Amino acid sequence: MTNEQLRAVMKFHLGNFNDEEVEVTDDTVHARILSDADGFGAANSKALYKGAIRWTLAKADKRDPDWPREWIDMTVAGLAGVLLESADV
């Protein structure tokens, strides 16, 4: 999986949770769209998004990457680079 492909998947899933109507780009900060206070308990946008990205990487035969502690404050491009670097180790 390339960085470009992962960013496209990330932007697609962010778009699914985008009640805020934020323009979703490589520079979008996850916290502008995702929250652990929406949804139903553990089924919130932050957890569901992270699960979808982990699943995507697993299906691309990547290792389950270490997620930065404050990934929610990262941009799409920034997080994609960190995840792919960690998933290739």
N, C-alpha and C positions, 0 to 999 in steps of 0.2 A: 504494500500500500504506500502510495506516495504522499508527501505532505499536502499536495494540491487535492488529492482524493479525500484525505481525512478532513481537511478544511471544508470541503463541499458537504460532507456528511454532517459535520458539526453545525454548519450554517443551516442545513435542512432541518435538523432537529431543533435548533434554536427557533427557527421559524414556526415550528409546531407549538411552541410554548409562548409565543410572542404576543400576549394580550396587550402589552405596552405599546405596540406598533412602532418599535424601534427598527431602524434600518439595520439589517443583518449583513455585516461585512466582515472581512478579515480583522478589522480593528474594533469590532464589537466586544465590549467587556461582558463576560458572562453574567455578572451581577445585575446588569441592566435588564435582564430578561428572567433569569432563573432565581428561585427562592426555595428555602426549606420550610416556608410558612404558608405555602399555597397547597392545594390538593387535600389529601386525606392521610394524615399521619406520615408514615414513611413513603407513601406514594405521592411525592411532591415533585415539582419540575426539576429541582436540583438533582435529586436522587435518580429519577427516571432518565434524565439526560446522561448522567455519568454512567448508568447501566447500559444505555444504548451505545455509547462510545466504547465502553469496555467490550461489549458484544461484537461491535463492528471490528475492533482490532483482533479479537479472538478468531473471528471468521476469516480474517486476512492472514491467519497463521502467525500473528504477532504475540509475543509474551504479554501477559497482563502487566501493564506498566505501573510504576510508582507515580501516583498523582501528587503534585505539589500541595502542601497544606492549604495554601490560599489560592487554589486554582480558580475559584469563583471570581477573583479580582483580576484575572488574566484575560487578554484578548484571545480571540479564536486562533490567530496566527501564532501567538506566543505559546499557548497551551499545546497546539498541534505539534510544534517543534519539540517541546519537552517530552510529550507522550511518545512520539516516534523514536526519539533518542533512547528513552528508557525501555521501549518495547523491543528494540533491536539488540539489547545487551544479552 
